[in-house]
Amino acid sequence: MLGYLLRRIVGLVPLLLGISLISFAVIHLAPGEPAVIQGEMGQRSTVELREQFREIYGLDKPLHEQYLNWLSRMVRLDFGLSMTADRQPVIDKIAEKLPVTILLNICTFIVILGVSVPLGVASAVRHGKTFDKATTVAVFIGFATPHFWLALLLMLSFGVSLGWFPISGLTSLNFDSMGPIEKVVDVARHLVLPVLSLTFGAFAYNSRIIRGSMLEVIRQDYITTARAKGLGERTVVYKHALRNGLLPMVTIFGLWVPELIGGSVIIEQIFAIPGMGRLFWESVMGRDYTTIMGILTISAFLTLLGNLLADVLYTVVDPRIRHR
Amino acid sequence: MHRILFSAVVATVVTLSGCGSCQNGAQSSRPELSESDLQPVQGGRLIDSGIGEPSVFLPPLVTDSASSTITSLVYSSLLRIGKDLDYEPDLAESWEVSEDGLQLTFHLRKDVKFHDGRPLTADDVVFTYEALMDPETPSPYKPDFMDVEKFEKVDDYTVRITYREAFAPALGSYAGLRILPKHLLEGTKLTESDLRFNPVGSGPYKFVEWRKGDRVILRANEDFYRGEPKITEYVLRVIPDQATTFLELKAGGIDQMTPTPVQYDRQTDTKFFKDNINKFDYLGFGYTYLGFNNLDPRFKDKRVRKAISMAINRDELVSGVLLGLGEPANGPYKPGAWYYDENIKPTPFDPEGARKLLEEAGYTYKDGVMLQPDGKPFSFTILTNQGNESRRKTAEIIQRRLAELGVQAAPRIIEWSAFINDFVDKKNFDTVLLGWNLDLDPDQYTIWHSSQTDPKQYNFVSYTNPELDKLLVEGRKTFDQEERRAIYNRVQEILAEDEPYAFLYVPYSLVLLNNRVHGVEVAAAGIGWNFEEWFIPKPLQNTPSAK
């Protein structure tokens, strides 16, 4: 097992290198660069000025040299300075936005799990009955509903007409003068609408997976055995079947690890939430190379780590699988 | 188990929504105002909104409008723009221009303090110039000061600037040069200074807090030299989506926003808006044009350019694209400015005249197709950038009008930096649909002069005219306003005659503002010019934006 882990971790290095090289090449292939974009500053801007910008950002060097510079900094875990006017370290920029996105995503995952798992199980148990058909239609309507449209509807009804929840942002204006409990409630109230918009479409995918795997499990012999022993239906489903029915969730869990830090651009834009999605979007639009590379590297790393984690978790939850 | 989870979720939702302080449909019950409430009064909070996140609050580094909104309130400059777009004293009580136009002398007020209490003197002004011009400072404002030969302190409250060449637009650059505190910045690079995020200036508002990605909070400067501003707290909320911003305005979460034309025109005809929101529209500082690439032999012919311009119905563009919220353009200057020539009329819509002009230029109309002198169908692309709905619609309307003439114009939409890099900079286009934002000064040397046609320079349509060249140079050297008016009126005549661009329209700037804010006055400079005097009557100071 330990040997297997080591081999996998060593294997990550060339993968990460390849990913960074390709990302670096692609973002530099895209036309435009920071100096050009900040150079759109008015009629008096000059060619010399643009050259000065390029020099300050190190963009006057050949591409391979720029990549090697970036790599040698990266090895020392230095993400470099952002290429926007603020010239902040990239790592600070990411650290500022990361907690917001993680909070939003954890809330979203909890709601998705909390709804999808019971829904999937219930559908599987009532396979082919009206409940199963009705939920299928319902979750697929959710799946087909565009995020941004749902978000606006929620804002209009719960924000403007009913006035129950704040429409945008993450904190109220008087946040600083609140007590600790009030602060938690305030942030939670701000999160209700975005979390609702983010989860609604995800029920379909996740509840379908649970339903499918439960259907398979329920037909197994040991379930028949359990029933034959005279166990209650509830125990059979939730104790015996669900354990195995949840196995595919491990893979999904592994996929969630990188998603945890990748914010949803659309939802963050609409609800004015200062998270990773907006940071990434703004960096791309501003051709902020160092920030783009920083975010890409971290999410590539987390994706690989998530996959590894899922593989390892399988050996824990499923004794039939052994890595050598 | 799942039942517990479910009810837990439901319970949380109920508790969270069961708040006592949330208002329903914003300011439905508003206190009646008496006569005495309408006298200017201190206090209150105004919540402004913008779609862009500020990046940095050190003026020489600022390249975006959100940051500049904040720095314009926190810092002050030697001059400021008055309501009629003229220069008014600000930090400089008075100023002189030498006979030959080579020297500018500014006399500073003696009662100005930075927000940390230190006096502002000539040293700070000179330091600001030096910090700006430092090779390590990536500043877009450098070109304004490229011709400065000497920037010196005469005494503690006088500075003198000597130019290598007389440069009339120079005065305007001092309305934008926000003065930095030397004592806080000396010895550090601007790009590393803490003042990037915690600005200290001498302007009407002091910086309080920047919650990144969310809001910036400013507080009135009680020691401000023109007197403490009336509104005590200014909040700029960053909301990237305009639909959300609009809903926030309705919910009372913000006081002020820049709406889209559709929101302004079609969605404000409700009782709520009539009762609570003031609408403002005024001519903006930009115009939209169709630029012809003069390197293309077809567009080098003035008759062809004019014919296309005549085939465009500007009134239709204004009503269709801007929903009537704009005016047809007659040239590159803002209507109402002192140099604007109102005798020049926008090119009238005249498809017949357009056809005649094209025929005169050797084109022939056959079976619904306009043929070039070489016998090929006359077709070209209208290149514009992605993400600008009005430009896309404009291109499509022009396409349709030209089709009636038998001319095939195909709109092509490209992402902004690719658009600039691969097409505009390389002059790789037939026609280009773009806009210019204008400076206050009428000088447009960089856009029209024949020396500005290299790649990456702004005369990318490569239009040249010797008389225009002469006028543009003369206009830069002439200080007398009357003489300059004559020069720039002639510039407008030439441009109207030659039409290197088909000037299309000037959109209005649109503002929606909660009517609890009083003292707002619309002028040539827009509405923000007297922001220090805006006020919120006492009974309204806590509504509606108390959320």
Interface residues (C-beta under 8 A of the other chain):
Chain A: A30 P31 G32 E33 V36 I37 Q38 G39 E40 M41 G42 Q43 R44 S45 T46 V47 L49 R50 Q52 F53 I56 Y57 T84 A85 D86 R87 E96 K97 V100 V111 G114 V115 V117 P118 V121 L152 M155 L156 F158 G159 V160 S161 L162 G163 W164 F165 P166 I167 S168 G169 L170 T171 S172 L173 V185 A188 R189 V192 Y238 Q269 I270 F271 A272 I273 P274 G275 R278 E282 R287
Chain B: M1 H2 L5 F6 V9 T12 V13 L16 S17 C19 C22 Q23 N24 G25 A26 R45 I47 E53 S55 V56 L61 V62 T63 D64 S67 P135 E136 P138 P140 K142 P143 D144 M146 T191 E192 R196 F197 R211 K212 G213 D214 R215 V235 R237 V238 I239 P240 D241 A243 T244 L247 E248 K250 A251 G253 E415 W416 S417 A418 I420 N421 D422 W436 N437 D439 Q444 T446 I447 D454 K456 Q457 Y458 S545 K547
